Amino acid sequence: MQHRTAVAGFAGALALSALTIPGAAQADDFSGDIKITEVVVNGGKDIVLGTTDVKTFTIAVTAVDDSGIETGNTFPVMWHTPLPNGDSYGLVTPGNIAGTCMRQSSTTTTCTHTLKMNPRIHPQDNTTAGTWTVRSHVLANDGDYLTKDSAAKARVLRNSRLTVNASPEPVKKNKTITVTGALTRANWETYKYAGYTKQPVKLQFKKKGTNTYKTLKSVTTDSKGNLKTTTKATADGYFRYSFAGTSTTPAVASAADYVDVR
């Protein structure tokens, strides 16, 4: 069948795990009234990569056509949104082109594809943290087809870590304690964690016997990602730092450090 050959060529041309795609953005290619109604990446959550672990996630493509959707032809790929010079990086393709398809009705089918992203291959460098684009191809039983250039967007973020330490402990009531910590994030070029500098982080406290943290103040990380501030110890409880996240780095809260006030 002519369209099956076309999609096979489409899949074969994109079967590399990572590459640079000059001028990746193209116009949609379609025939007939087939539509892609929804594309969900990673269950709607951000894809967060550290420095070593491979991240497995899914792309679910829902398509509609009056003749029904031909399964095995909803091939999606994902890459970093084009840079100002038109290039795109880090092409990611599904291991199984066919995916797992489920008919919602005689006209509607959702096909779910499993992909893997390796922090040592796909992001290539730190500039690719942020928004990535999904392109998807679908084929109907009557031969209608659609290759949608920007079927969805997803965020690929650099994993973050946050620590806290309050001292001295135990401490007398209303005495000053020093709360230190560090905010770091994955570096996809060195494969190590490095300080995230000049970022606002909240110092929070939860009194013993309660369930809610209250923000005491905002502290900015220094040139190495370190945190340091002082506060009064008014009651037994837990101190932590909390980072709201950015467009390239996810939100994170430190573990709690308990302080015994005497």
VOKEDO-714746 format. One record per residue: z, y, x of N, C-alpha, C, O in turn; chain; residue number from 1. Coordinates in Angstrom, 2 decimals, m for minus. Example, Ala and Ser with C-alpha at 12.3 -4.5 7.8 and 13.67 -1.06 7.14 Angstrom:
2
n_z,n_y,n_x,ca_z,ca_y,ca_x,c_z,c_y,c_x,o_z,o_y,o_x,chaine,num
7.80,m5.69,13.19,7.80,m4.50,12.30,7.80,m3.30,13.20,8.46,m3.32,14.24,A,1
7.08,m2.25,12.85,7.14,m1.06,13.67,7.87,0.03,12.90,8.04,1.14,13.41,A,2
This chain:
262
n_z,n_y,n_x,ca_z,ca_y,ca_x,c_z,c_y,c_x,o_z,o_y,o_x,chaine,num
0.00,m1.19,0.85,0.00,0.00,0.00,0.00,1.24,0.88,0.70,1.29,1.89,A,1
m0.76,2.20,0.50,m0.95,3.36,1.36,0.35,4.09,1.68,0.59,4.45,2.83,A,2
1.21,4.31,0.67,2.42,5.07,0.88,3.45,4.29,1.69,4.24,4.88,2.42,A,3
3.45,2.95,1.58,4.35,2.14,2.40,3.99,2.30,3.87,4.87,2.40,4.72,A,4
2.70,2.34,4.15,2.26,2.56,5.53,2.72,3.91,6.03,3.13,4.06,7.18,A,5
2.63,4.90,5.16,3.04,6.26,5.54,4.51,6.31,5.90,4.88,6.90,6.91,A,6
5.36,5.69,5.06,6.79,5.74,5.34,7.14,4.92,6.57,8.08,5.26,7.29,A,7
6.43,3.86,6.81,6.68,3.07,8.02,6.39,3.90,9.25,7.12,3.85,10.24,A,8
5.30,4.67,9.18,4.98,5.55,10.30,6.00,6.63,10.47,6.37,7.00,11.59,A,9
6.48,7.16,9.33,7.52,8.20,9.37,8.77,7.67,10.04,9.35,8.34,10.89,A,10
9.18,6.45,9.65,10.38,5.85,10.23,10.18,5.55,11.70,11.07,5.80,12.52,A,11
9.01,5.02,12.04,8.77,4.67,13.43,8.76,5.87,14.35,9.23,5.81,15.48,A,12
8.22,6.97,13.84,8.14,8.18,14.66,9.51,8.76,14.94,9.69,9.48,15.92,A,13
10.49,8.45,14.08,11.83,9.01,14.24,12.84,7.98,14.68,14.05,8.20,14.54,A,14
12.40,6.88,15.21,13.29,5.77,15.53,14.07,5.94,16.82,14.79,5.02,17.21,A,15
13.95,7.06,17.48,14.74,7.31,18.68,16.13,7.77,18.28,16.31,8.42,17.25,A,16
17.13,7.42,19.11,18.52,7.75,18.76,18.86,9.20,19.03,19.73,9.76,18.36,A,17
18.20,9.82,20.00,18.48,11.22,20.29,17.32,11.84,21.05,16.78,11.23,21.97,A,18
16.93,13.05,20.65,15.83,13.71,21.32,15.81,15.18,20.95,16.58,15.62,20.10,A,19
14.94,15.92,21.59,14.70,17.31,21.22,13.45,17.36,20.35,12.43,16.77,20.70,A,20
13.54,18.06,19.22,12.42,18.13,18.29,11.91,19.56,18.26,12.49,20.39,17.57,A,21
10.86,19.88,18.99,10.35,21.25,18.96,9.89,21.62,17.56,9.09,20.91,16.95,A,22
10.41,22.74,17.05,9.98,23.23,15.75,10.14,22.19,14.67,9.18,21.90,13.96,A,23
11.34,21.61,14.52,11.53,20.49,13.61,11.29,20.85,12.15,10.84,20.01,11.38,A,24
11.58,22.09,11.77,11.45,22.47,10.38,9.99,22.42,9.94,9.11,22.97,10.60,A,25
9.74,21.76,8.80,8.40,21.63,8.26,8.47,21.86,6.76,9.56,21.90,6.18,A,26
7.32,22.00,6.14,7.28,22.13,4.69,7.45,20.75,4.07,7.08,19.74,4.67,A,27
8.02,20.71,2.84,8.17,19.44,2.13,6.80,18.84,1.86,5.83,19.55,1.59,A,28
6.73,17.51,1.92,5.49,16.79,1.65,5.73,15.93,0.41,6.68,15.14,0.40,A,29
4.90,16.06,m0.63,5.18,15.33,m1.87,3.90,15.05,m2.65,2.86,15.68,m2.44,A,30
4.02,14.09,m3.54,2.96,13.78,m4.49,3.61,13.30,m5.77,4.44,12.39,m5.74,A,31
3.24,13.89,m6.92,3.81,13.47,m8.19,5.09,14.20,m8.53,5.40,15.25,m7.96,A,32
5.86,13.63,m9.49,7.03,14.31,m10.02,8.35,13.70,m9.55,9.39,13.95,m10.15,A,33
8.32,12.91,m8.50,9.55,12.33,m7.96,10.46,13.45,m7.43,10.00,14.45,m6.88,A,34
11.78,13.24,m7.61,12.74,14.25,m7.16,13.93,13.59,m6.45,14.34,12.48,m6.78,A,35
14.47,14.30,m5.47,15.76,13.94,m4.87,16.80,14.82,m5.55,16.75,16.04,m5.43,A,36
17.74,14.20,m6.25,18.70,14.97,m7.03,20.03,15.18,m6.30,20.77,16.11,m6.61,A,37
20.33,14.31,m5.32,21.60,14.47,m4.60,21.55,13.73,m3.27,21.01,12.63,m3.18,A,38
22.11,14.35,m2.25,22.29,13.71,m0.95,23.72,13.99,m0.50,24.12,15.14,m0.36,A,39
24.48,12.93,m0.27,25.89,13.07,0.12,26.07,12.47,1.50,25.78,11.30,1.73,A,40
26.56,13.28,2.43,26.77,12.85,3.81,28.26,12.61,4.04,29.09,13.48,3.77,A,41
28.59,11.42,4.54,29.97,11.09,4.91,30.95,11.31,3.76,32.07,11.76,3.96,A,42
30.50,10.99,2.54,31.37,11.14,1.38,31.75,12.57,1.09,32.74,12.82,0.40,A,43
30.97,13.53,1.62,31.26,14.93,1.40,32.21,15.53,2.42,32.57,16.70,2.32,A,44
32.62,14.75,3.41,33.55,15.23,4.43,32.82,15.57,5.73,31.72,15.08,5.99,A,45
33.44,16.43,6.52,32.88,16.75,7.83,32.85,15.51,8.72,33.69,14.62,8.58,A,46
31.90,15.46,9.64,31.84,14.42,10.66,32.51,14.98,11.90,32.04,15.96,12.49,A,47
33.62,14.37,12.30,34.41,14.88,13.42,34.30,13.92,14.60,34.59,12.73,14.48,A,48
33.85,14.47,15.74,33.63,13.66,16.94,34.58,14.07,18.05,34.80,15.25,18.31,A,49
35.13,13.05,18.71,35.94,13.29,19.89,35.08,13.20,21.13,34.00,13.78,21.18,A,50
35.56,12.49,22.14,34.83,12.39,23.41,34.34,10.98,23.71,33.51,10.79,24.60,A,51
34.85,9.97,22.98,34.46,8.59,23.29,34.07,7.77,22.08,33.07,7.06,22.11,A,52
34.84,7.85,21.00,34.64,6.95,19.86,33.36,7.27,19.09,33.05,8.43,18.82,A,53
32.62,6.21,18.76,31.43,6.34,17.93,31.85,6.50,16.47,32.68,5.73,15.98,A,54
31.29,7.46,15.78,31.61,7.71,14.39,30.57,7.06,13.49,29.38,7.34,13.60,A,55
31.04,6.19,12.57,30.16,5.57,11.58,30.30,6.32,10.26,31.42,6.56,9.79,A,56
29.18,6.70,9.66,29.22,7.43,8.39,28.01,7.03,7.55,27.14,6.30,8.01,A,57
27.97,7.52,6.33,26.89,7.17,5.41,26.15,8.41,4.92,26.70,9.51,4.88,A,58
24.90,8.19,4.56,24.13,9.19,3.82,23.62,8.50,2.55,22.87,7.53,2.62,A,59
24.05,9.01,1.40,23.64,8.43,0.11,22.61,9.34,m0.54,22.87,10.52,m0.79,A,60
21.43,8.79,m0.81,20.32,9.56,m1.37,20.05,9.09,m2.80,19.80,7.91,m3.03,A,61
20.11,10.01,m3.75,19.80,9.70,m5.15,18.47,10.33,m5.51,18.27,11.53,m5.31,A,62
17.56,9.52,m6.03,16.22,10.00,m6.38,15.86,9.55,m7.80,16.37,8.56,m8.31,A,63
14.95,10.33,m8.43,14.56,10.09,m9.82,13.04,10.15,m9.94,12.39,11.04,m9.39,A,64
12.49,9.18,m10.67,11.07,9.19,m11.03,10.90,8.40,m12.31,11.63,7.43,m12.53,A,65
9.95,8.80,m13.16,9.80,8.12,m14.45,9.40,6.65,m14.30,9.60,5.86,m15.22,A,66
8.84,6.28,m13.14,8.47,4.88,m12.91,9.56,4.11,m12.20,9.45,2.90,m12.02,A,67
10.61,4.79,m11.80,11.67,4.15,m11.03,11.44,4.34,m9.53,10.32,4.62,m9.10,A,68
12.50,4.18,m8.76,12.44,4.37,m7.32,12.26,3.03,m6.62,12.95,2.06,m6.93,A,69
11.33,2.99,m5.68,11.13,1.79,m4.89,12.19,1.72,m3.80,12.27,2.60,m2.94,A,70
13.00,0.69,m3.83,14.08,0.58,m2.86,13.53,0.27,m1.47,12.46,m0.31,m1.32,A,71
14.31,0.66,m0.48,13.89,0.43,0.90,13.05,1.55,1.47,12.56,1.45,2.59,A,72
12.86,2.62,0.69,12.02,3.72,1.15,12.69,5.08,0.97,12.01,6.08,0.73,A,73
14.01,5.12,1.09,14.73,6.40,0.99,15.27,6.77,2.37,16.45,7.06,2.54,A,74
14.40,6.75,3.34,14.78,6.89,4.75,15.28,8.30,5.07,14.49,9.24,5.01,A,75
16.57,8.48,5.43,17.07,9.80,5.83,17.27,9.88,7.35,17.56,8.88,7.99,A,76
17.12,11.07,7.89,17.48,11.33,9.29,18.28,12.63,9.32,18.19,13.44,8.41,A,77
19.06,12.82,10.39,19.87,14.02,10.49,19.77,14.59,11.91,19.77,13.84,12.88,A,78
19.69,15.90,12.00,19.63,16.54,13.31,20.30,17.91,13.22,20.58,18.41,12.14,A,79
20.55,18.49,14.39,21.17,19.81,14.41,20.19,20.86,13.92,19.01,20.84,14.25,A,80
20.72,21.79,13.14,19.91,22.87,12.59,19.17,23.61,13.71,19.75,23.85,14.77,A,81
17.91,23.95,13.49,17.12,24.58,14.56,17.81,25.77,15.22,18.46,26.59,14.57,A,82
17.64,25.84,16.51,18.15,26.95,17.30,17.18,28.13,17.19,16.08,27.96,16.66,A,83
17.56,29.31,17.67,16.68,30.47,17.56,15.28,30.27,18.15,14.32,30.87,17.68,A,84
15.17,29.40,19.17,13.85,29.18,19.77,13.03,28.13,19.02,11.91,27.80,19.41,A,85
13.61,27.60,17.91,12.87,26.65,17.09,13.16,25.20,17.39,12.77,24.32,16.62,A,86
13.85,24.92,18.51,14.15,23.53,18.86,15.34,23.02,18.05,16.18,23.79,17.60,A,87
15.40,21.69,17.89,16.53,21.03,17.24,16.96,19.86,18.11,16.15,19.31,18.86,A,88
18.22,19.48,18.00,18.75,18.47,18.90,19.48,17.36,18.16,19.90,17.52,17.01,A,89
19.60,16.20,18.84,20.50,15.15,18.40,20.06,14.38,17.17,20.85,14.19,16.25,A,90
18.82,13.94,17.13,18.34,13.17,15.98,19.15,11.90,15.79,19.33,11.14,16.74,A,91
19.63,11.65,14.57,20.39,10.45,14.23,19.67,9.73,13.10,19.34,10.34,12.09,A,92
19.42,8.44,13.27,18.70,7.64,12.29,19.55,6.46,11.84,20.43,6.02,12.58,A,93
19.32,5.93,10.63,20.08,4.77,10.17,19.67,3.51,10.91,18.51,3.35,11.30,A,94
20.63,2.60,11.09,20.32,1.34,11.74,19.45,0.45,10.87,18.61,m0.29,11.38,A,95
19.67,0.52,9.54,18.89,m0.26,8.59,18.13,0.70,7.69,18.72,1.38,6.86,A,96
16.82,0.76,7.86,16.00,1.71,7.12,16.09,1.47,5.62,16.05,2.42,4.84,A,97
16.21,0.22,5.20,16.23,m0.10,3.77,17.48,0.43,3.09,17.42,0.87,1.94,A,98
18.62,0.39,3.77,19.86,0.82,3.16,20.32,m0.13,2.07,19.73,m1.20,1.89,A,99
21.36,0.25,1.36,21.86,m0.52,0.22,21.62,0.30,m1.03,22.18,1.39,m1.19,A,100
20.77,m0.21,m1.92,20.33,0.57,m3.08,20.94,0.05,m4.38,21.09,m1.16,m4.58,A,101
21.30,0.99,m5.26,21.86,0.64,m6.56,21.15,1.45,m7.64,21.09,2.68,m7.57,A,102
20.60,0.75,m8.63,19.92,1.43,m9.74,20.96,2.00,m10.70,21.82,1.28,m11.20,A,103
20.86,3.30,m10.95,21.73,3.93,m11.93,21.13,3.81,m13.34,21.85,3.76,m14.33,A,104
19.81,3.76,m13.40,19.08,3.60,m14.65,17.66,3.17,m14.31,17.37,2.90,m13.14,A,105
16.79,3.10,m15.30,15.40,2.69,m15.04,14.66,3.73,m14.22,13.62,3.42,m13.62,A,106
15.16,4.95,m14.17,14.47,6.02,m13.45,15.21,6.48,m12.19,14.61,7.14,m11.34,A,107
16.48,6.14,m12.07,17.33,6.73,m11.02,17.94,5.66,m10.13,18.48,4.66,m10.62,A,108
17.85,5.86,m8.84,18.42,4.92,m7.86,19.12,5.71,m6.76,18.65,6.76,m6.33,A,109
20.26,5.17,m6.30,20.97,5.73,m5.15,20.94,4.72,m4.02,21.36,3.57,m4.19,A,110
20.45,5.14,m2.87,20.41,4.28,m1.69,21.34,4.87,m0.63,21.26,6.05,m0.30,A,111
22.21,4.01,m0.11,23.20,4.43,0.87,22.85,3.85,2.23,22.64,2.64,2.36,A,112
22.80,4.71,3.23,22.42,4.31,4.58,23.59,4.53,5.52,24.31,5.52,5.41,A,113
23.77,3.60,6.45,24.84,3.71,7.44,24.26,4.19,8.76,23.27,3.64,9.27,A,114
24.87,5.23,9.32,24.44,5.81,10.59,25.61,5.85,11.55,26.77,5.78,11.14,A,115
25.30,5.97,12.82,26.34,6.08,13.84,26.03,7.26,14.75,24.89,7.47,15.15,A,116
27.08,8.02,15.05,26.92,9.17,15.92,27.81,8.99,17.14,29.03,8.81,17.02,A,117
27.21,9.05,18.31,27.92,8.84,19.57,28.10,10.19,20.25,27.12,10.87,20.55,A,118
29.36,10.60,20.52,29.57,11.92,21.13,28.97,12.05,22.52,28.85,13.16,23.04,A,119
28.59,10.93,23.13,27.99,10.99,24.46,26.46,10.92,24.42,25.80,10.85,25.46,A,120
25.91,10.94,23.19,24.45,10.88,23.05,23.93,11.98,22.13,23.08,12.78,22.52,A,121
24.46,12.01,20.89,23.81,12.82,19.87,24.09,14.31,19.92,23.14,15.09,19.82,A,122
25.34,14.77,20.08,25.51,16.24,20.11,24.83,16.89,21.32,24.36,18.02,21.24,A,123
24.78,16.16,22.44,24.15,16.62,23.68,24.89,17.77,24.37,25.07,17.73,25.58,A,124
25.31,18.78,23.64,26.14,19.83,24.23,26.94,20.51,23.13,26.75,20.24,21.95,A,125
27.86,21.39,23.53,28.78,21.99,22.57,28.11,22.95,21.59,28.69,23.25,20.54,A,126
26.91,23.43,21.91,26.23,24.35,21.00,25.81,23.69,19.70,25.49,24.37,18.73,A,127
25.80,22.36,19.67,25.35,21.67,18.46,26.49,21.39,17.48,26.28,20.74,16.46,A,128
27.70,21.86,17.79,28.79,21.76,16.81,28.51,22.73,15.67,28.13,23.88,15.89,A,129
28.69,22.26,14.45,28.44,23.11,13.29,27.53,22.42,12.29,27.70,21.24,11.99,A,130
26.56,23.16,11.77,25.72,22.66,10.68,24.56,21.82,11.18,23.81,22.22,12.07,A,131
24.42,20.63,10.57,23.27,19.76,10.81,22.48,19.62,9.51,23.00,19.88,8.42,A,132
21.23,19.21,9.64,20.33,19.10,8.49,19.91,17.66,8.26,19.72,16.89,9.20,A,133
19.78,17.30,6.99,19.31,15.95,6.61,17.92,16.07,6.00,17.70,16.83,5.06,A,134
16.99,15.31,6.54,15.66,15.16,5.93,15.59,13.77,5.31,16.08,12.81,5.91,A,135
15.00,13.65,4.13,14.94,12.34,3.48,13.57,12.10,2.86,12.93,13.01,2.34,A,136
13.13,10.85,2.94,11.88,10.42,2.33,12.19,9.43,1.21,12.98,8.51,1.40,A,137
11.57,9.61,0.04,11.73,8.67,m1.07,10.36,8.32,m1.64,9.42,9.12,m1.57,A,138
10.27,7.12,m2.21,9.00,6.61,m2.76,9.25,6.01,m4.13,10.22,5.28,m4.33,A,139
8.38,6.33,m5.09,8.50,5.80,m6.45,7.62,4.56,m6.62,6.73,4.30,m5.82,A,140
7.90,3.80,m7.69,7.13,2.59,m7.96,5.67,2.88,m8.28,4.81,2.02,m8.07,A,141
5.37,4.08,m8.78,3.98,4.42,m9.10,3.25,5.10,m7.94,2.13,5.57,m8.11,A,142
3.88,5.14,m6.78,3.24,5.73,m5.61,3.59,7.17,m5.34,3.24,7.71,m4.29,A,143
4.28,7.82,m6.28,4.75,9.18,m6.00,5.69,9.15,m4.79,6.41,8.18,m4.59,A,144
5.68,10.21,m3.99,6.55,10.24,m2.82,7.00,11.67,m2.54,6.38,12.64,m2.99,A,145
8.09,11.78,m1.81,8.62,13.08,m1.42,9.32,12.96,m0.08,10.19,12.11,0.10,A,146
8.95,13.81,0.85,9.68,13.98,2.09,10.26,15.38,2.06,9.54,16.37,2.22,A,147
11.57,15.46,1.85,12.24,16.75,1.71,12.82,17.15,3.05,13.68,16.46,3.60,A,148
12.34,18.27,3.58,12.70,18.69,4.93,14.18,19.02,5.06,14.82,18.65,6.05,A,149
14.73,19.72,4.08,16.16,20.06,4.11,16.79,19.56,2.82,17.01,20.31,1.87,A,150
17.08,18.27,2.80,17.64,17.63,1.60,19.13,17.87,1.48,19.67,17.82,0.37,A,151
19.82,18.14,2.61,21.26,18.38,2.58,21.69,18.98,3.91,20.95,18.96,4.89,A,152
22.90,19.51,3.91,23.53,20.01,5.13,24.85,19.27,5.33,25.49,18.84,4.37,A,153
25.24,19.13,6.59,26.52,18.50,6.92,27.06,19.16,8.18,26.30,19.65,9.01,A,154
28.38,19.16,8.31,28.98,19.75,9.50,29.44,18.65,10.47,30.09,17.69,10.07,A,155
29.07,18.82,11.74,29.51,17.93,12.82,30.42,18.77,13.72,29.98,19.75,14.32,A,156
31.69,18.38,13.81,32.69,19.22,14.45,33.31,18.56,15.68,33.35,17.34,15.81,A,157
33.81,19.41,16.58,34.50,18.96,17.79,35.96,18.68,17.44,36.67,19.58,16.99,A,158
36.41,17.45,17.63,37.77,17.08,17.25,38.80,17.97,17.92,38.63,18.39,19.07,A,159
39.88,18.26,17.19,40.93,19.14,17.70,42.27,18.41,17.77,42.53,17.48,17.00,A,160
43.12,18.86,18.70,44.46,18.33,18.86,45.43,19.49,19.00,45.08,20.54,19.53,A,161
46.66,19.30,18.51,47.65,20.36,18.54,49.03,19.77,18.79,49.42,18.80,18.14,A,162
49.77,20.34,19.72,51.10,19.84,20.07,52.14,20.92,19.81,51.81,22.10,19.66,A,163
53.42,20.51,19.76,54.52,21.45,19.58,55.76,20.92,20.29,55.98,19.71,20.37,A,164
56.58,21.84,20.80,57.88,21.48,21.35,58.82,22.67,21.19,58.55,23.76,21.68,A,165
59.94,22.43,20.50,60.94,23.47,20.28,62.16,23.18,21.14,62.64,22.04,21.17,A,166
62.67,24.18,21.83,63.83,23.97,22.70,64.62,25.28,22.83,64.04,26.35,22.63,A,167
65.93,25.22,23.15,66.66,23.97,23.39,67.03,23.29,22.07,66.96,23.90,21.01,A,168
67.41,22.05,22.15,67.91,21.32,21.00,68.91,20.26,21.49,68.62,19.53,22.43,A,169
70.07,20.16,20.86,70.51,21.00,19.73,70.74,22.44,20.15,70.75,22.78,21.33,A,170
70.94,23.29,19.13,71.11,24.71,19.38,72.12,25.27,18.38,72.26,24.76,17.27,A,171
72.82,26.31,18.78,73.76,26.96,17.88,73.02,27.79,16.84,71.94,28.32,17.10,A,172
73.61,27.89,15.66,72.99,28.62,14.56,72.73,30.07,14.95,73.56,30.73,15.56,A,173
71.53,30.53,14.57,71.05,31.90,14.79,70.74,32.23,16.25,70.48,33.38,16.59,A,174
70.78,31.22,17.10,70.35,31.42,18.48,68.83,31.36,18.57,68.17,30.81,17.69,A,175
68.30,31.91,19.63,66.84,31.92,19.82,66.36,30.61,20.43,66.95,30.10,21.38,A,176
65.29,30.08,19.88,64.64,28.91,20.48,63.22,29.30,20.86,62.63,30.22,20.30,A,177
62.69,28.59,21.82,61.30,28.81,22.27,60.44,27.65,21.77,60.79,26.48,21.94,A,178
59.31,27.98,21.17,58.41,26.95,20.62,57.08,27.03,21.38,56.35,28.02,21.29,A,179
56.79,25.98,22.12,55.54,25.92,22.88,54.60,24.88,22.28,54.99,24.09,21.43,A,180
53.38,24.90,22.74,52.39,23.93,22.27,51.05,24.20,22.91,50.93,25.07,23.78,A,181
50.05,23.45,22.48,48.70,23.64,23.01,47.67,23.19,21.97,47.84,22.16,21.31,A,182
46.62,23.98,21.83,45.49,23.65,20.97,44.31,23.28,21.86,43.85,24.11,22.65,A,183
43.83,22.06,21.73,42.68,21.62,22.53,41.62,21.04,21.60,41.89,20.69,20.45,A,184
40.40,20.95,22.12,39.31,20.35,21.34,38.36,19.62,22.27,38.32,19.87,23.48,A,185
37.60,18.70,21.68,36.68,17.87,22.46,35.57,18.71,23.07,34.98,19.56,22.42,A,186
35.31,18.44,24.34,34.18,19.05,25.03,33.11,17.97,25.18,33.32,16.99,25.89,A,187
31.96,18.15,24.51,30.90,17.13,24.52,30.06,17.17,25.78,29.11,16.39,25.92,A,188
30.38,18.04,26.69,29.65,18.11,27.95,30.43,17.47,29.10,29.84,16.86,30.00,A,189
31.76,17.60,29.06,32.61,17.00,30.11,33.26,15.72,29.63,33.80,14.96,30.44,A,190
33.23,15.46,28.30,33.88,14.29,27.68,35.38,14.32,27.90,36.02,13.27,28.07,A,191
35.95,15.53,27.91,37.39,15.71,28.00,37.83,16.72,26.95,37.00,17.40,26.34,A,192
39.15,16.82,26.75,39.69,17.84,25.86,40.07,19.06,26.67,40.64,18.94,27.76,A,193
39.74,20.24,26.15,40.02,21.49,26.85,40.64,22.48,25.88,40.47,22.37,24.67,A,194
41.37,23.47,26.42,42.05,24.44,25.59,41.09,25.26,24.74,40.03,25.68,25.21,A,195
41.48,25.48,23.49,40.71,26.33,22.58,41.37,27.71,22.62,42.46,27.90,22.08,A,196
40.71,28.65,23.25,41.33,29.93,23.58,41.21,30.96,22.47,40.29,30.92,21.64,A,197
42.17,31.89,22.46,42.16,33.06,21.59,42.03,32.69,20.11,41.29,33.33,19.36,A,198
42.76,31.66,19.71,42.72,31.22,18.32,44.06,31.45,17.63,45.11,31.20,18.23,A,199
44.06,31.93,16.38,45.32,32.13,15.66,45.87,30.80,15.15,45.15,30.01,14.54,A,200
47.12,30.57,15.41,47.80,29.34,14.98,49.11,29.72,14.31,49.82,30.61,14.79,A,201
49.44,29.07,13.21,50.66,29.39,12.48,51.84,28.55,12.97,51.73,27.33,13.12,A,202
52.96,29.21,13.21,54.21,28.50,13.45,54.89,28.31,12.10,55.12,29.28,11.38,A,203
55.20,27.06,11.76,55.77,26.76,10.45,57.08,26.00,10.59,57.33,25.33,11.59,A,204
57.92,26.12,9.54,59.24,25.48,9.55,59.50,24.84,8.19,59.23,25.43,7.15,A,205
60.04,23.63,8.23,60.44,22.93,7.01,61.93,22.59,7.12,62.33,21.81,7.99,A,206
62.72,23.17,6.27,64.16,22.94,6.29,64.47,21.49,5.93,63.83,20.91,5.06,A,207
65.45,20.92,6.60,65.86,19.54,6.33,66.20,19.38,4.85,66.91,20.20,4.27,A,208
65.68,18.31,4.24,65.93,18.05,2.83,64.92,18.66,1.89,65.01,18.46,0.68,A,209
63.96,19.41,2.43,62.90,20.00,1.60,61.56,19.36,1.96,61.45,18.59,2.91,A,210
60.53,19.70,1.16,59.22,19.08,1.35,58.13,20.05,1.77,56.99,19.63,2.01,A,211
58.45,21.33,1.87,57.41,22.33,2.08,57.62,23.09,3.39,58.72,23.53,3.70,A,212
56.54,23.23,4.13,56.56,24.07,5.33,56.32,25.53,4.94,55.49,25.82,4.08,A,213
57.05,26.43,5.59,56.86,27.86,5.40,56.40,28.48,6.72,56.91,28.15,7.79,A,214
55.44,29.37,6.63,54.92,30.02,7.83,55.88,31.11,8.31,56.27,31.98,7.54,A,215
56.25,31.04,9.58,57.15,32.02,10.17,56.39,33.17,10.83,56.78,34.33,10.72,A,216
55.31,32.84,11.50,54.51,33.85,12.19,53.19,33.25,12.65,53.00,32.03,12.60,A,217
52.28,34.11,13.10,51.02,33.66,13.68,51.07,33.90,15.19,51.50,34.95,15.66,A,218
50.62,32.91,15.93,50.62,32.97,17.39,49.19,32.72,17.88,48.49,31.87,17.33,A,219
48.75,33.46,18.89,47.39,33.30,19.41,47.41,32.51,20.71,48.21,32.77,21.59,A,220
46.52,31.54,20.81,46.44,30.74,22.03,45.99,31.61,23.21,45.23,32.57,23.04,A,221
46.46,31.25,24.39,46.10,32.03,25.57,44.78,31.54,26.17,44.04,30.81,25.52,A,222
44.49,31.94,27.39,43.21,31.62,28.02,43.05,30.14,28.34,41.96,29.70,28.72,A,223
44.13,29.37,28.18,44.05,27.92,28.40,44.36,27.12,27.13,44.47,25.90,27.18,A,224
44.49,27.82,26.02,44.77,27.15,24.76,46.25,26.94,24.50,46.61,26.28,23.52,A,225
47.11,27.47,25.36,48.55,27.26,25.21,49.16,28.22,24.19,48.63,29.29,23.93,A,226
50.30,27.79,23.63,51.04,28.57,22.65,52.48,28.74,23.11,53.07,27.82,23.67,A,227
53.03,29.92,22.86,54.44,30.13,23.19,54.97,31.30,22.38,54.38,32.38,22.35,A,228
56.11,31.06,21.71,56.74,32.12,20.96,58.22,31.80,20.80,58.66,30.70,21.16,A,229
58.98,32.74,20.27,60.40,32.51,20.01,60.72,32.76,18.55,59.99,33.47,17.85,A,230
61.82,32.16,18.09,62.26,32.36,16.71,63.75,32.02,16.63,64.30,31.44,17.57,A,231
64.38,32.38,15.54,65.79,32.09,15.36,65.98,30.71,14.73,65.23,30.32,13.82,A,232
66.97,29.99,15.20,67.31,28.69,14.62,68.35,28.92,13.54,69.53,29.12,13.85,A,233
67.96,28.89,12.30,68.87,29.21,11.19,69.41,27.98,10.47,70.45,28.06,9.81,A,234
68.71,26.85,10.59,69.14,25.64,9.88,68.46,24.43,10.50,67.45,24.55,11.18,A,235
69.04,23.25,10.25,68.39,22.02,10.68,67.00,21.94,10.04,66.83,22.28,8.88,A,236
66.04,21.48,10.82,64.72,21.33,10.23,63.63,21.05,11.24,63.90,20.76,12.41,A,237
62.40,21.13,10.77,61.24,20.70,11.53,60.30,21.88,11.81,59.95,22.65,10.91,A,238
59.92,22.01,13.06,58.94,23.02,13.45,57.60,22.35,13.73,57.54,21.23,14.24,A,239
56.53,23.06,13.38,55.19,22.58,13.73,54.26,23.76,13.87,54.54,24.86,13.38,A,240
53.14,23.53,14.54,52.05,24.49,14.59,50.93,23.99,13.66,50.72,22.79,13.51,A,241
50.22,24.94,13.04,49.14,24.59,12.12,47.93,25.49,12.39,48.04,26.71,12.40,A,242
46.78,24.85,12.61,45.53,25.56,12.91,44.57,25.39,11.73,44.35,24.27,11.27,A,243
44.00,26.50,11.24,43.17,26.48,10.04,41.76,25.95,10.28,41.06,25.61,9.32,A,244
41.33,25.88,11.56,39.98,25.41,11.85,38.97,26.53,11.90,39.24,27.65,11.46,A,245
37.78,26.21,12.43,36.67,27.16,12.50,35.40,26.44,12.08,35.44,25.29,11.65,A,246
34.27,27.11,12.20,32.99,26.51,11.80,32.57,25.37,12.73,31.66,24.61,12.39,A,247
33.21,25.25,13.89,32.86,24.20,14.84,33.98,23.21,15.11,33.76,22.18,15.75,A,248
35.18,23.51,14.62,36.37,22.73,14.97,37.24,22.54,13.73,37.50,23.51,13.02,A,249
37.69,21.31,13.45,38.45,21.07,12.21,39.88,21.58,12.27,40.45,21.78,13.34,A,250
40.45,21.77,11.10,41.86,22.13,10.98,42.72,20.98,11.50,42.34,19.81,11.43,A,251
43.89,21.35,12.03,44.79,20.32,12.55,46.21,20.86,12.53,46.43,22.06,12.73,A,252
47.16,19.99,12.29,48.58,20.34,12.37,49.24,19.44,13.40,48.89,18.26,13.51,A,253
50.17,19.98,14.13,50.89,19.18,15.12,51.87,18.25,14.42,52.15,18.40,13.23,A,254
52.37,17.29,15.17,53.50,16.51,14.68,54.70,17.45,14.57,54.71,18.52,15.18,A,255
55.70,17.05,13.81,56.88,17.89,13.62,57.91,17.65,14.73,58.09,16.52,15.18,A,256
58.56,18.72,15.14,59.64,18.63,16.13,60.93,19.04,15.45,61.08,20.18,15.02,A,257
61.88,18.10,15.34,63.13,18.34,14.65,64.11,19.05,15.56,64.26,18.70,16.73,A,258
64.78,20.07,15.00,65.79,20.81,15.74,67.12,20.72,15.01,67.22,21.06,13.83,A,259
68.13,20.25,15.72,69.49,20.11,15.17,70.25,21.40,15.45,70.49,21.76,16.60,A,260
70.62,22.09,14.36,71.34,23.36,14.48,72.83,23.11,14.24,73.20,22.53,13.22,A,261
73.66,23.55,15.15,75.09,23.28,15.05,75.89,24.57,14.97,77.12,24.53,14.88,A,262
